Amino acid sequence: MTSTTWPNHGGDAAALLKRFGLPADHPVEDVSANLNPLGPPPWVADWLVERFSGLSRYPEPSYRAARQAIAEHEGIAPEQVLLTNGGADAIFLAAALHAGQRGLIVTPTFGEYARACAAHRLVVTETALEAPCFGLQVAALDAGVLQADVIFLCRPNNPTGTLISATEIERLLSCMPSTATLVVDEAFIDLALDAEPLTPLLAYYPQLVLLRSMTKFYTLPGLRLGYVLASAERVAALACHQPPWSVNHLAAELVAPLLADTAFAQRTRQWLAREQPRMGQALAEAGLTVVPSHSCFYLVRPGPALCQRGLSSVLLLERLLHHGMLARHTYSFAALDGDWLRLAVRDGSANDRLLKVLHDCVR
């Protein structure tokens, strides 16, 4: 089975139901989407309604208030912040900055890096992490680093959940030419355990660009809201490639109150600290090989004993779907070739339902 016969994104229930011969109205729970199960914060719906009238006006073009709120939250200057239409917009802007040049992508990882590079005619080299731990060895990237104009890394990495340390990031930056750019996509950094911040490195390494998403932590993927952190010069260069008013009024105005909701952030940290390790242990006890994860999802595949009984990842995906659980296939991730599944960590009761179904599927 090739990746071209599978949907590019995991939450396409209709395509997978059709593929496995199930009716379109077959009930499913989505365990493929890596979103905070506690969100959106309960006040958001009323807040959006109250500000609906603002849609009759153009947004303030520089998004000054949103950038100021992010800058205060991150401890940097507003000139180092660029508001974007979700994380994907930020990825394409980073690729546009190096159009026609050379890119390096560390795989398996989010497929939008390759798409963005292709859209802007970059010549891409891929370096694959080795299963089953998928750890990044910076020393192994040395040759590629010297040849690349832009490097894309994901931290924590999607779909593996692995996390490269700040020390390794700094080591990589010290090896790079000053004209090159290191793009670190931290879309899941707010949903990560024990992650050292990279923002202090911005003061010493102007080639560092950090990408953030607010849609996963606050469960607002339909609103499209993200931002870039970088040197003022890099931000200005990225902004030259961004269409005017690319972020809508409601999204831009929502930034400050979201960041101010510290109670929601605290509840999220408590949930993650409780459910993430519990799920990792339970998945391993079910007989799966589990990649050690620092975020709200796990990359898994049937362990040796289950493989000996003929259970493949594709068969497990099909069984889960028949039982009403939509997992994330990995045919669209370079270097995985469908040999793994990604499962999201959700709230306690939802996780319990998944584990019960999973045990039925691996019997």
C-alpha positions, 0 to 999 in steps of 0.5 A: 500500500502506498501513501498516495492511497491513504488520506494525507491527514489522519482525521479523515474518517469518511475516507478510512470508513470507505477504505475498510468497507464500513458504512458512512454513518459508522460511529467513531471516536477520533483518537487521531487528533492531538488536541487538548481534551479540556478545551476550548476554555468554556468562556470562548464561545460567549466571547466570540459572540460578543465580538461578532460585530468586529467582523465588519471592520478590517483587522488592525494590520500590524496586530499590535495588541496580540503581538504585545501579549505574546511578547510579554508571555514569552519575555521578548520584544514585540518586534520579535513576534509575527502573528500567523494564520495557524502553524501551517502559515508559519511553515510556508512563510519559513520556506518562502524565506529560502525559496529555490535554496536547499532544505533539510528535513528530519523525518519522520515528521509533519508532512507540511514541511515537505509540502512548503518546501516543494511549493517554494522550489527548495531542493530537500534532503531528508535525514531519517531518525532510527526506529524504535527510539527515533532519537536525534543525533546532532553529530549525524546531521553535520554534513547536511547542516553545512549544506542546508540553507534551512533546517526543519525540526519539530519539538516535540516531534510529530508523530514520534513525541520525542523531544530534542533538548535545548542543549542539542539545539544550541549545539546544532545552532553553533554548527550552522552558517550564519546565513542559514535558518533553523526552524523549530516547530514547537506546535506542541510545546505547551502540551509537552512534559519537561521541555526546556524553553528555547526562547532564551537562545533567540538572544544569541542565535539570530538564525533560530526561528520558533513556530508556535500554534495556539490551536492545539493547546486551546482546541481551536483548530478551526480558528487558525492561530499561530505565531513566529518568534525570531530576531526582529530582522528575521520577523521583518523578512518573514512578514514580507512574504505574508499576505495582508490581514492573513489573521482574522479579527476574532483570532487576533483579538482572542490571543490576549485573553487566551494567554491570560487564562492561567487557570485553564493552563494549570488544569491542562498541566495537571491533566497531562501529568496524570494521563500521559504517563498512565497511557504510556504504561497501559499501551505497553502493557497491552503488548504494543511497542511504544515510543517514549513520548513527551507530549499528548500522543504516542507512536505505537505498533504491535510488539513482537508477541503480537506480530508473531500472531499476525497482528500488523499496524494496518490490521490493528487500525482496521480492528480499532475502526470496526470498534469505533476508534479512529487512530492515525495511520502513518503512511503519510509520514516519511520513513514510517511506511504505515508500520506505526499508529499514532494515538492521542492522549485524551481525558481519563474516561476517553482513555479508558474507553480506548484501552478497553477497545484496544485490549479487545483488538489485540486478543 
